[in-house]
Amino acid sequence: VVRRRLLQRYEHQPFISCLAGFYSCRWKRYQRRKTEPGKCCCKTRECVFFPLLVGAFCFSLIFLYMWGEAKNDYNNFDWYNYGNLGFWFLWSLVLLIVAAILFVYITLLLVLAMCLLAEGQQLYLHWSHKIGTFLVLGFSITALFILSVLWGDQWKTVRLSFQITAPYLHIGAITIMVLLSWPVALHAIRADKKVVQVIIVGPYLAILLFLFLIPLGMYSPCIREMGTLGPKPALIGHRGAPMLAPENTEMSFQKTIEHGGDGLETDVTISYDGVPFLMHDSTLRRTTNIKEVYPNDTAQNAALFSWDTLQELNAGTWFLKDKPFSCMGSLSRADQNQAMNQSIYKLSNFLRLADSQNKLVIFDLYRPPEKHPYRNSWINRTLEVILNESGIRPHLVLWLENDMRSFVQSVAPGFQQTMGSKAPVEDLLMGNIVKLNLAYTEMSSEDIRKYAKVNITTNLYVVNEPWLFSLAWCSGAHSVTTNAVHTLKNLSQPLFLMTPQQYNIMWILTDLTSVLLISLIFAL
């Protein structure tokens, strides 16, 4: 008996030793315990930690998926942090890396636990991994809560992403259920009571049945019959091409034109002496070198500077220093030199450039602050520049500002009147609205079709990711405002486009294959 126990103690089990070593820090066989038939897979205390491990995996998966799909808006997140912290940093990328590392860590722990269960070993999670599990769970829940409070619209992006990823998430979920069938079958067979078997197998089969049937409720505009896809949406450069050049500069708009953009979007502010110029932020701190030239005026509103003062500032060096996008490519030496010499761009010059290239223009017009000379004549001054100084053809102007719209229509009937929010069709037609400019989170193929029937087209902003552009294309959007004209221009068809027949084949084959494999595992 002693000899047999000694042989058992030193019997080589390298696979189980590695599993238990990494999971429990128990590398020796005598430190481990096998699960007896009909008994629980772990002690009472460990029974508490295993659900926590599963919960940490679920929450970290949700956060990683949510933040991965939020990539389209990383620049907005970094800009928000810049406004609060006062310096530029790619916090969005750091958060993505941390989320990925934590998810991989907790996934490895869960895989080790499943393998140990499949080998009939009792679970014992090492104390360091228990701390790690709490950290992952706490970080994921906290991050989800903070983002939900400060950036709740991101959940709309997640819901939109399901219209693209749901068929592939379905395949992934079925694959996981197939892998889980082995430990489930093993412990169900080892159970000595029918009740225990039902408790083990019942929830598993219920989840499996739900996954088999869930495609019946799936909807995606990218699952459509051949020949029903509309034309590719036009591309409007958001502040030009801000991934290739400093935003709202001449170089940025030229890059959009070079890469085949169909329109240009910008932001217009009026200087203290009445010169409309392009600037998105309320201050000059982020996109100019005002810290060096006028260090005491960094917090002052951009509209309170004269045009002569604005001309002294450099509007390009920040771009090379801060690198505002995580996916920016390297610039050539010529482009770097050109970027370093950019200055603040006048509205009149911007309009002349668009007119010479036959490009549509759309812009947000910012009202000057209190005590500004043009506080009450900002629209009139902007119209003067458009109609009298720039010479742009009126039909190229998508007029977005809602204040004094009737007056604008009377003096510039050729403008394409554009509304920034949804409204009843009757109201839009009464206001001579020909285009809607909507956030992409308001995307609805049903609404887009409804407006298109009365010749009201839809522009969605800001669409950067190929999957989101593909969804806008399949939904029937007429155009999108984007930071990535150079990328989206190369798409010849939407990603994930398939016919209903192709999708049904994929769905049925996945379900049948999984049923066969799970049946074989339970039978063996």
Disulfide bonds with the S-S distance in Angstrom:
Cys222-Cys474 2.48
